[in-house]
Amino acid sequence: MKLIGEAPTRVANLLLQDGPATVAELATKMKLTPAAVRKHLDVLEAADLVSSHEEAPYGPASSSQHGKGRPAKYFALTDSGRSRFVPSSDRFAETAVDYIFQELGESGLKDFAEKVFSEIARDVESVDDVLERLQDAGYCPSVKTAPNGMQISLRNC
């Protein structure tokens, strides 16, 4: 497997953790110039690990307003990018969730998710408390505003 370097890997990990993002969003989070981020994205695109889109292909809609000029493109991990950067424990969890869905259907999966979340969120008073519990459980949570409220994304540490 071709090595891609530390900075492009950081970009890919941000896309894995936070979902699709524009160059400007990535530059702000990484404290780099947009030109530097574009360079790293070029490396990732050449390796077929990232693809660009006119709109975010999944996740919450962007809250950024479009100003003058061309609309910003969103960058997201490709299937091969996800398989390269998703830890094996996440693959196991995805397989388990797929199995529960196939065996018990959508309602069974919903029951499972509610039980797991209720264990983590027991006796919490705020979103910050939930995030702290998730961190204590070995996840790297991030929060974004979503159309129907908030979206908490998880990544194993």
C-alpha positions in Angstrom: 0.0 0.0 0.0 1.4 3.4 -1.0 2.3 5.7 1.8 0.6 9.0 1.7 2.3 11.0 4.5 1.3 12.4 7.9 -0.6 15.6 6.8 -2.8 13.8 4.2 -3.5 11.2 6.8 -4.6 13.9 9.2 -7.0 15.3 6.6 -8.4 11.8 6.0 -8.8 11.2 9.7 -10.8 14.5 10.0 -13.0 13.4 7.1 -13.5 10.1 8.9 -14.3 11.7 12.2 -16.4 14.7 11.1 -17.7 13.7 7.7 -17.6 15.6 4.4 -16.0 19.0 4.6 -14.9 21.9 2.4 -11.3 23.0 2.0 -12.1 26.1 4.1 -13.5 24.0 6.9 -10.6 21.6 6.9 -8.1 24.5 6.8 -9.7 26.1 9.8 -9.7 22.8 11.8 -6.1 22.0 10.8 -4.8 25.5 11.2 -3.3 25.4 7.7 -3.8 27.5 4.6 -6.4 26.4 2.1 -3.6 25.9 -0.5 -1.9 23.4 1.9 -5.1 21.5 2.4 -5.8 21.3 -1.3 -2.3 19.8 -1.8 -3.1 17.1 0.8 -6.5 16.5 -0.8 -4.8 16.1 -4.2 -2.6 13.4 -2.8 -5.6 11.6 -1.3 -7.6 12.0 -4.5 -4.8 10.6 -6.6 -4.8 7.5 -4.3 -8.6 7.2 -4.7 -9.0 7.7 -1.0 -11.1 11.0 -1.2 -13.6 12.3 -3.8 -15.1 15.7 -4.3 -18.8 16.6 -4.5 -20.9 19.6 -5.2 -22.9 18.9 -2.0 -22.1 16.8 1.0 -22.8 13.2 0.0 -23.9 12.3 3.5 -24.2 13.7 7.0 -25.7 17.0 8.1 -26.1 19.8 5.6 -23.4 22.5 5.8 -24.3 25.5 7.9 -21.9 27.7 5.8 -23.5 30.3 3.6 -22.3 30.6 0.0 -20.9 34.0 -0.9 -19.3 35.3 -4.1 -17.6 33.0 -6.5 -17.9 29.3 -7.1 -19.7 27.1 -4.6 -17.2 25.2 -2.4 -16.8 21.5 -3.1 -17.2 18.9 -0.4 -14.6 16.3 0.1 -15.4 12.9 1.5 -13.6 9.6 1.9 -14.3 7.0 -0.8 -15.1 3.4 0.1 -11.4 2.5 -0.3 -10.5 5.5 1.9 -12.9 4.4 4.6 -11.5 0.9 4.6 -8.0 2.2 4.8 -8.6 4.6 7.7 -11.4 2.9 9.7 -9.9 1.0 12.6 -10.6 -2.8 12.6 -12.6 -2.5 15.8 -15.0 -0.2 13.8 -15.3 -2.8 11.1 -16.3 -5.3 13.7 -18.9 -2.9 15.1 -20.3 -2.2 11.6 -20.6 -5.9 11.0 -22.4 -6.4 14.3 -24.8 -3.6 13.5 -25.4 -5.1 10.0 -26.1 -8.5 11.6 -28.6 -7.0 14.2 -30.4 -5.2 11.3 -30.6 -8.4 9.2 -31.8 -10.6 12.0 -34.0 -8.2 14.0 -34.9 -5.5 11.4 -35.0 -1.8 11.9 -37.0 -1.9 15.2 -34.5 -4.4 16.7 -31.6 -2.1 15.7 -33.4 0.9 17.1 -34.0 -1.0 20.4 -30.3 -2.0 20.5 -29.2 1.6 19.9 -31.6 3.0 22.6 -30.3 0.5 25.1 -26.7 1.3 24.5 -27.2 5.0 24.5 -29.3 4.9 27.6 -26.5 3.1 29.4 -24.0 5.8 28.3 -26.4 8.7 28.9 -27.8 7.6 32.3 -27.9 10.5 34.8 -26.4 13.1 32.4 -27.5 16.6 32.3 -26.0 18.0 29.1 -24.5 17.1 25.8 -21.1 17.8 27.3 -21.8 15.0 29.9 -22.7 12.6 27.1 -19.5 13.5 25.2 -17.4 13.0 28.3 -19.0 9.6 28.9 -18.4 8.6 25.3 -14.7 9.7 25.6 -14.4 7.6 28.8 -15.9 4.6 26.9 -13.0 4.9 24.3 -14.6 7.0 21.6 -13.6 10.3 20.0 -16.9 12.1 19.7 -17.6 15.2 17.7 -20.8 17.2 17.5 -22.3 19.0 14.5 -25.6 20.8 14.0 -27.9 18.7 11.9 -31.2 19.6 10.2 -33.2 17.8 13.0 -31.0 18.8 16.0 -27.5 17.6 16.7 -25.4 14.8 15.3 -22.8 13.0 17.4 -20.2 11.2 15.4 -18.1 8.6 17.0 -14.6 7.3 16.2 -12.7 4.7 18.3 -9.5 6.1 19.8 
